[in-house]
Amino acid sequence: MLGYLNLCALPVPPHVRKAACTFRYNRQVFIAPPWPEIFDQDAERKQTFEEAQATYEAMVSAYGELGYELTHLPKSSVEDRVRFIVDRIS
């Protein structure tokens, strides 16, 4: 929520910030960078690539503000990305 509110230049209500600080994810968060070579718009993904890039940047900022350890997924095959994640959570 914080990332999307910041992306849309909307104020973050105190209760949203408190919830983000209270109800935590695992400290390590995997994040997928925008990847133009595989980006596609369809009925479910309405964002342009530029909007996807801005969303990614807003998420990186929000997670960073909250003290999460971001692990960027490599731009590689699905199998390699799965292996990358499994190696880091094992």
C-alpha positions in Angstrom: 0.0 0.0 0.0 2.8 2.4 0.9 4.4 2.0 -2.5 1.2 2.5 -4.4 0.2 5.5 -2.4 3.6 7.1 -3.0 3.5 6.1 -6.7 0.2 8.0 -7.0 1.5 11.0 -4.9 -1.2 10.4 -2.3 -0.7 10.9 1.4 0.0 7.8 3.6 -2.5 7.7 6.4 -1.0 7.1 9.8 -3.0 3.8 10.2 -1.5 2.5 6.9 2.0 3.3 8.0 1.4 1.7 11.4 0.0 -1.4 9.8 3.0 -1.7 7.5 5.3 -1.4 10.5 3.4 -3.8 12.6 2.4 -6.6 10.2 5.8 -7.5 8.7 6.8 -9.8 5.9 9.9 -11.9 6.1 12.9 -9.6 6.3 14.1 -10.8 2.9 11.9 -9.7 0.1 12.4 -10.9 -3.5 11.7 -8.2 -6.1 11.5 -8.6 -9.9 13.0 -5.7 -11.8 11.2 -4.5 -14.9 12.4 -6.4 -17.9 11.5 -4.9 -21.3 12.3 -8.1 -23.3 9.5 -10.1 -21.6 7.1 -7.2 -20.8 3.7 -7.5 -22.3 0.4 -5.9 -21.7 -2.8 -7.9 -21.6 -6.2 -7.9 -20.0 -4.7 -8.4 -16.6 -1.6 -6.1 -16.9 -2.8 -2.7 -18.0 0.3 -0.8 -17.0 2.7 0.5 -19.6 6.3 -0.4 -19.3 7.0 3.1 -18.0 4.3 2.7 -15.3 5.7 -0.7 -14.4 9.2 0.9 -14.0 7.7 3.6 -11.7 5.9 1.0 -9.7 9.1 -1.0 -9.3 10.9 2.1 -8.1 8.1 2.9 -5.6 8.2 -0.6 -4.2 12.0 -0.6 -3.8 11.6 2.7 -2.0 8.8 1.6 0.3 10.4 -1.7 1.2 13.7 0.1 1.8 12.0 2.6 4.1 10.5 -0.2 6.1 13.9 -1.9 6.5 13.4 -4.9 4.4 16.4 -6.6 2.7 15.7 -6.6 -1.0 16.9 -9.4 -3.2 16.6 -8.5 -6.9 15.7 -11.5 -9.1 18.0 -12.0 -12.0 16.8 -11.5 -15.5 17.1 -15.1 -16.5 15.0 -18.2 -17.3 12.2 -19.2 -15.0 14.1 -22.2 -13.9 17.2 -20.1 -13.0 15.1 -17.7 -11.1 13.4 -20.5 -9.1 16.9 -22.0 -8.4 18.1 -18.5 -7.3 15.2 -18.2 -4.8 15.5 -21.7 -3.5 19.2 -21.3 -3.0 18.6 -18.2 -0.9 15.8 -19.6 1.3 17.4 -23.0 1.9 
